[in-house]
């Protein structure tokens, strides 16, 4: 995945509360290469790969950045102009989100890739809806582990090669899928 920063999001003349849209003036930060744990979590990794292959993450905003801990991206939504992800058709319902074995791995080091399980995933009506596919992910940035994320998110990969995102001071950047 290629990541970029959007300087116009930080302009002082941007009105407060203005809606975010796809970035017209992106500046590349670099590429992140992920290694996935497909044998341990085949459904989670297959859905992530399918979403990447369909370029559904293109233009996705990183909507949460906790410096020294993690960043989150890929919030599911229907409006692409807010940087949300529309999952591609054909994703399998992820039954691993309710399996205890999916939570065996922890967020022990920087570069851990995990599937975010939000509050909606606790609601059986939403979790079991065949049209809902969780595509939001997070990556720990370090310098240390993030044990507070253990048991709440499914670790399914790691960063193999990284861009300079860790040193970034900005609080909003997005994925530029090539």
C-alpha positions in Angstrom: 0.0 0.0 0.0 1.2 3.5 -0.8 0.5 6.2 1.8 0.2 10.0 1.1 -0.4 13.1 3.2 -3.0 15.7 2.2 -1.6 19.2 3.0 -4.9 20.9 2.2 -6.5 19.2 5.3 -4.1 21.3 7.4 -4.6 24.7 5.8 -5.5 27.4 8.3 -8.2 28.8 6.1 -10.1 25.5 5.9 -13.4 26.1 7.7 -13.9 24.2 11.0 -16.1 21.2 10.6 -15.7 21.1 6.8 -16.4 17.8 5.2 -13.3 15.9 4.2 -13.2 14.7 0.6 -10.7 12.9 -1.6 -7.4 14.8 -1.6 -6.7 17.0 -4.6 -3.0 17.7 -3.7 -1.6 14.5 -2.2 2.1 14.2 -1.4 3.5 10.6 -1.3 4.9 9.4 2.0 6.0 5.9 0.9 4.9 2.3 0.6 4.2 -0.2 3.3 4.4 -3.9 2.5 2.4 -6.3 4.7 3.0 -10.0 5.4 -0.2 -11.8 6.2 -0.9 -14.8 8.5 -3.1 -16.7 6.0 -2.7 -20.1 7.5 -3.8 -18.9 11.0 -6.6 -16.6 9.8 -7.6 -17.5 6.2 -10.9 -15.6 6.0 -9.5 -12.4 7.5 -6.5 -12.4 5.2 -8.5 -13.4 2.1 -10.9 -10.5 2.7 -8.1 -8.0 3.3 -6.3 -9.2 0.1 -9.6 -9.0 -1.9 -10.2 -5.5 -0.7 -6.6 -4.5 -1.6 -6.8 -6.2 -5.0 -10.1 -4.4 -5.8 -8.3 -1.1 -4.9 -11.1 -0.4 -2.4 -8.7 1.3 0.0 -7.6 3.9 -2.6 -8.2 7.3 -1.2 -9.0 5.9 2.2 -8.4 8.3 5.1 -6.4 7.3 8.1 -9.1 8.5 10.5 -7.3 7.8 13.8 -3.7 8.3 14.7 -2.5 7.9 18.3 1.2 8.9 18.1 3.4 6.2 19.6 0.7 3.6 19.5 -1.2 3.0 16.2 -3.1 4.4 13.2 -6.4 3.2 11.9 -7.8 3.3 8.3 -10.4 1.7 6.2 -13.6 2.6 8.0 -16.5 1.1 6.1 -19.0 3.4 4.5 -20.9 4.1 1.4 -19.6 7.6 0.6 -16.2 7.5 -1.1 -15.9 11.3 -0.9 -15.3 11.0 2.9 -12.5 8.5 2.4 -14.5 5.5 3.6 -14.2 2.0 2.1 -16.9 0.4 0.1 -16.1 -3.4 0.4 -15.9 -5.2 -2.9 -18.6 -7.7 -3.7 -17.8 -11.3 -3.0 -16.3 -10.9 0.4 -16.9 -13.9 2.7 -18.7 -13.3 6.0 -15.9 -13.3 8.5 -16.7 -16.0 11.1 -13.3 -15.6 12.6 -14.4 -12.4 14.4 -16.3 -14.6 16.9 -13.7 -17.4 17.2 -11.5 -17.3 20.4 -8.5 -18.7 18.4 -8.5 -15.5 16.3 -7.4 -13.5 19.4 -4.3 -15.6 20.3 -1.8 -13.1 18.8 -1.1 -9.8 20.5 0.0 -6.4 19.5 3.5 -7.1 20.9 5.6 -4.9 18.6 5.5 -2.0 16.2 4.2 -2.9 12.7 1.5 -5.3 13.9 -1.5 -5.3 11.4 -4.9 -6.1 12.8 -8.6 -6.0 11.9 -10.4 -3.4 14.0 -13.4 -4.8 15.7 -15.6 -1.8 16.6 -18.6 -1.4 18.8 -20.9 -2.6 15.9 -19.2 -5.9 16.0 -20.6 -6.5 19.5 -24.2 -6.2 18.1 -25.3 -9.6 16.7 -27.8 -7.9 14.3 -24.9 -6.1 12.7 -22.2 -8.7 13.1 -24.3 -11.5 11.5 -25.7 -9.3 8.7 -24.4 -10.8 5.5 -24.0 -7.3 3.9 -21.6 -6.1 6.7 -17.9 -6.7 6.1 -15.4 -5.3 8.5 -12.6 -3.8 6.4 -11.1 -1.3 9.0 -7.6 -2.1 10.0 -4.9 -0.7 12.3 -1.1 -0.8 12.3 0.8 -0.3 15.5 3.6 2.3 15.2 5.5 1.8 18.4 7.9 2.4 20.0 6.5 -0.3 22.3 3.7 -2.9 22.3 0.0 -2.0 22.6 -1.5 -4.6 24.9 -4.6 -2.5 25.4 -5.6 -3.6 21.8 -5.2 -7.4 22.6 -8.5 -9.3 22.7 -10.3 -6.4 20.9 -8.8 -6.7 17.4 -7.6 -9.6 15.3 -3.9 -9.6 14.5 -3.5 -11.0 11.0 -0.2 -9.6 9.7 2.9 -7.5 10.1 4.8 -4.8 8.3 7.6 -6.3 6.2 8.8 -3.0 4.7 7.8 0.4 5.9 7.6 4.0 4.7 8.5 7.0 6.9 5.0 7.1 8.4 6.3 6.7 12.0 8.1 10.0 11.9 5.1 11.8 10.4 3.8 14.7 12.5 0.5 15.1 10.6 -2.7 13.7 11.9 -4.4 13.0 8.6 -3.0 11.0 5.7 -4.5 8.6 3.3 -3.9 5.5 1.3 -3.0 6.0 -2.4 -3.3 2.6 -4.0 -1.3 2.2 -7.2 
